[in-house]
Amino acid sequence: MNNSVTNTARLLGAGLRALLVLTVVCGVLYPLAVTGVAQALFHSKANGSEITSEGKVVGSSLIGQQGYGLDYFQPRPANGLGENSVNTQYKLILSGATNRSGDNAELITWVKEAKAKVVKDNSTGDYKVRPSQVPADAVTSSGSGLDPDISPAYADLQVHRVAERNGLPVARVRKLVDQHTEGRTLGFMGEPRVNVLELNTALKDLAKG
């Protein structure tokens, strides 16, 4: 009887010590070590790839934003879930595609309306945009509906409007786009792209200067 109680107490004590050690190692030391390494080697990414302007965080380079006025470069349309238009606010809770097929009548109407708006908004002065010049990403959302990037073609289409509204030379704004154009990842994955938030942050600084 006493031996049984002693063995039980010994096993219980060993189990509690193991629990304590594993809690400290796996629940405290390991997370702290991983966090420390991430902060030291990947500080920006570990903190959400934040973009700052005038000392304030204005967003993440990983998530698109809507609500820009026409003085700025426009992002891709959001997903349009539950809305009557593809040009909705980017809402994380609504991440996802429209789930409509390419021949869906409602989607076709949305795209036509979006294309007409792109043509109208970006035709300024002697610079006229033709419907055939509007790239697909200007009138369709991404799979997540939160894509932070646009194609160089869509960015270039907006250069004249942005330059005129900000009183800047077209060549200077186009150079800004070129400076913020990223190539394919590792040289072969994906497509060239322009991060809209980073571009608009740089544009804001340029317009102020």
SULCOR-V125732 format. One record per backbone hydrogen bond with DSSP energy under -1.0 kcal/mol. NH is the residue of the N-H (numbers start at 1). CO is the residue of the C=O. E is the energy in kcal/mol with one decimal. If there is no record, write none. Layout:
NH_CO_E ; NH_CO_E
//
This chain:
5_1_-2.2 ; 6_2_-2.7 ; 7_3_-2.7 ; 8_4_-2.2 ; 9_5_-2.6 ; 10_6_-2.5 ; 11_7_-2.6 ; 12_8_-2.6 ; 13_9_-2.6 ; 14_10_-2.5 ; 15_11_-2.5 ; 16_12_-2.4 ; 17_13_-2.3 ; 18_14_-2.4 ; 19_15_-2.4 ; 20_16_-2.4 ; 21_17_-2.7 ; 22_18_-2.8 ; 23_19_-2.3 ; 24_20_-2.2 ; 25_21_-2.9 ; 26_22_-2.9 ; 27_23_-1.7 ; 28_24_-1.1 ; 29_24_-3.0 ; 30_25_-2.8 ; 32_28_-2.1 ; 33_29_-2.4 ; 34_30_-2.7 ; 35_31_-2.6 ; 36_32_-2.5 ; 37_33_-2.4 ; 38_34_-2.6 ; 39_35_-2.6 ; 40_36_-2.0 ; 41_37_-2.8 ; 42_38_-2.4 ; 46_42_-3.1 ; 47_43_-1.1 ; 48_45_-1.7 ; 49_44_-2.6 ; 51_59_-3.1 ; 53_56_-2.9 ; 56_53_-1.6 ; 58_51_-3.2 ; 61_49_-2.7 ; 63_60_-1.1 ; 64_146_-2.5 ; 72_69_-1.9 ; 83_80_-2.1 ; 88_86_-1.7 ; 94_91_-1.9 ; 95_92_-1.6 ; 96_144_-2.7 ; 104_101_-1.9 ; 108_104_-2.5 ; 109_105_-2.0 ; 110_106_-2.3 ; 111_107_-2.6 ; 112_108_-2.4 ; 113_109_-2.4 ; 114_110_-2.7 ; 115_111_-2.6 ; 116_112_-2.3 ; 117_113_-1.9 ; 118_114_-2.2 ; 119_115_-2.5 ; 120_116_-2.3 ; 121_117_-3.0 ; 122_118_-1.8 ; 124_127_-1.1 ; 127_124_-2.4 ; 133_130_-2.3 ; 134_131_-1.2 ; 138_135_-1.5 ; 139_136_-1.5 ; 150_194_-2.3 ; 155_151_-2.2 ; 156_152_-2.7 ; 157_153_-1.7 ; 162_158_-2.4 ; 163_159_-2.8 ; 164_160_-2.4 ; 165_161_-2.5 ; 166_162_-1.4 ; 168_163_-2.7 ; 173_169_-1.9 ; 174_170_-2.6 ; 175_171_-1.9 ; 176_172_-1.7 ; 177_173_-2.0 ; 178_174_-2.4 ; 179_175_-2.3 ; 180_176_-1.1 ; 181_178_-1.2 ; 182_193_-3.2 ; 185_189_-1.9 ; 187_184_-2.2 ; 188_185_-1.6 ; 189_185_-2.5 ; 193_182_-2.2 ; 194_150_-2.5 ; 196_148_-2.2 ; 199_195_-2.3 ; 200_196_-2.9 ; 201_197_-2.1 ; 202_198_-2.0 ; 203_199_-2.4 ; 204_200_-2.3 ; 205_201_-1.7 ; 206_202_-2.3 ; 207_203_-3.0 ; 208_204_-1.7 ; 209_205_-1.8
//
